[in-house]
């Protein structure tokens, strides 16, 4: 009776989590549109996208029916997240003009692929029960799930240092918080520590980003306004020099 009641609740939470996670994965789209318009990645860090890529690939392994049964909703969103991160990282490599940084990102992607292949081989060929497969894949997925949510710490440090949230998109922070809350709740019905722990951490880190955004939002507007004013003054000075030279 209890399981019959919990299954619909879990399905609703899982579908909600899929929608919110999809929003999380797609939330950097405006950022990449700006990168495309500028033709450069600027100071944007690839760390969150690299962390999300390996996180999604590991969760695909965890959610396979022969590893962790009845995890179809985890499998679908993990596969979608992997595809989206591949697109974003491809764009990052195209518009990254720093050869050293581009090589480092490529090296990390290759290392992630090797790691995920090794994990899949271990789980699917060496271990022979779903319980043990779930435990091994779940522990690793938990680790990378936490790493995905921790990855924006580098951006948060930049925000505190510059007193500007220009390079920490609000949509990404909000999506991270809501996604963490949704999947934390999903992990409670029934209790699944492998889902609960990383997403609980995600909800906390997402909340921290939102608080940081609220703290530095006004100073960001002042910094951007001052930058525009300086640019206008520079352009005006240049124009005056040009006119003076023409007069002479």
GIBEL-V926702 format. One record per residue. N is the residue number from 1. RES is the residue in one letter. PHI is phi in radians with two decimals (none if undefined). Layout:
n=(N/N)
res=(RES/RES)
phi=(PHI/PHI)
This chain:
n=(1/2/3/4/5/6/7/8/9/10/11/12/13/14/15/16/17/18/19/20/21/22/23/24/25/26/27/28/29/30/31/32/33/34/35/36/37/38/39/40/41/42/43/44/45/46/47/48/49/50/51/52/53/54/55/56/57/58/59/60/61/62/63/64/65/66/67/68/69/70/71/72/73/74/75/76/77/78/79/80/81/82/83/84/85/86/87/88/89/90/91/92/93/94/95/96/97/98/99/100/101/102/103/104/105/106/107/108/109/110/111/112/113/114/115/116/117/118/119/120/121/122/123/124/125/126/127/128/129/130/131/132/133/134/135/136/137/138/139/140/141/142/143/144/145/146/147/148/149/150/151/152/153/154/155/156/157/158/159/160/161/162/163/164/165/166/167/168/169/170/171/172/173/174/175/176/177/178/179/180/181/182/183/184/185/186/187/188/189/190/191/192/193/194/195/196/197/198/199/200/201/202/203/204/205/206/207/208/209/210/211/212/213/214/215/216/217/218/219/220/221/222/223/224/225/226/227/228/229/230/231/232/233/234/235/236/237/238/239/240/241/242/243/244/245/246/247/248)
res=(X/X/X/X/X/X/X/X/X/X/X/X/X/X/X/X/X/X/X/X/X/X/X/X/X/X/X/X/X/X/X/X/X/X/X/X/X/X/X/X/X/X/X/X/X/X/X/X/X/X/X/X/X/X/X/X/X/X/X/X/X/X/X/X/X/X/X/X/X/X/X/X/X/X/X/X/X/X/X/X/X/X/X/X/X/X/X/X/X/X/X/X/X/X/X/X/X/X/X/X/X/X/X/X/X/X/X/X/X/X/X/X/X/X/X/X/X/X/X/X/X/X/X/X/X/X/X/X/X/X/X/X/X/X/X/X/X/X/X/X/X/X/X/X/X/X/X/X/X/X/X/X/X/X/X/X/X/X/X/X/X/X/X/X/X/X/X/X/X/X/X/X/X/X/X/X/X/X/X/X/X/X/X/X/X/X/X/X/X/X/X/X/X/X/X/X/X/X/X/X/X/X/X/X/X/X/X/X/X/X/X/X/X/X/X/X/X/X/X/X/X/X/X/X/X/X/X/X/X/X/X/X/X/X/X/X/X/X/X/X/X/X/X/X/X/X/X/X)
phi=(none/-1.14/-1.14/-1.14/-1.39/-1.27/-1.03/-1.08/-1.09/-1.09/-1.14/-1.09/-1.11/-1.14/-1.15/-1.06/-1.10/-1.09/-1.11/-1.18/-1.17/-1.11/-1.08/-1.08/-1.16/-1.58/-1.06/-1.31/-0.94/-1.06/-1.09/-1.27/-1.18/-1.13/-1.07/-1.12/-1.18/-1.38/1.31/-2.72/-1.44/1.00/-1.66/-1.12/-1.62/-1.45/-0.94/-1.08/-1.37/-1.17/-1.16/-1.19/-1.07/-1.20/-1.04/-1.13/-1.14/-1.17/-1.21/-1.08/-1.09/-1.06/-1.51/-1.08/-0.98/-1.44/-1.92/-2.35/-0.98/1.07/-2.18/-1.03/-1.18/-1.20/-1.16/-1.12/-1.28/-1.17/-1.15/-1.12/-1.09/-1.05/-1.07/-1.15/-1.17/-1.06/-1.11/-1.09/-1.20/-1.10/-1.12/-1.07/-1.14/-1.16/-1.75/-1.60/-1.63/-1.56/-1.05/-1.14/-1.14/-1.08/-1.12/-1.10/-1.10/-1.05/-1.10/-1.14/-1.07/-1.08/-1.08/-1.12/-1.10/-1.12/-1.11/-1.18/-1.10/-1.11/-1.13/-1.07/-1.10/-1.09/-1.18/-1.58/-2.04/-1.55/-1.61/-2.07/-2.18/-1.12/-1.12/-1.26/-1.09/-1.06/-1.15/-1.13/-1.15/-1.17/-1.10/-1.19/-1.12/-1.08/-1.05/-1.26/-1.12/-1.16/-1.07/-1.08/-1.33/-1.40/-0.88/-1.19/-1.02/-1.10/-1.23/-1.12/-1.11/-1.10/-1.08/-1.14/-1.19/-1.64/1.01/-2.46/-1.77/-1.01/-1.81/-2.26/-1.00/-1.07/-1.05/-1.20/-1.15/-1.15/-1.11/-1.09/-1.15/-1.14/-1.11/-1.08/-1.13/-1.09/-1.34/-1.12/-1.13/-1.03/-1.24/-1.62/-2.22/-1.33/-1.10/-2.36/-1.07/-1.20/-1.59/-1.16/-1.09/-1.13/-1.35/-1.12/-1.10/-1.09/-1.10/-1.17/-1.16/-1.10/-1.11/-1.08/-1.15/-1.12/-1.13/-1.16/-1.09/-1.10/-1.21/-1.91/-1.11/-1.17/-1.16/-1.12/-1.08/-1.16/-1.13/-1.14/-1.11/-1.13/-1.13/-1.14/-1.12/-1.10/-1.11/-1.11/-1.12/-1.12/-1.10/-1.16/-1.09/-1.10/-1.10/-1.13/-1.12/-1.08/-1.09/-1.06/-1.13/-1.17/-1.12/-1.13)
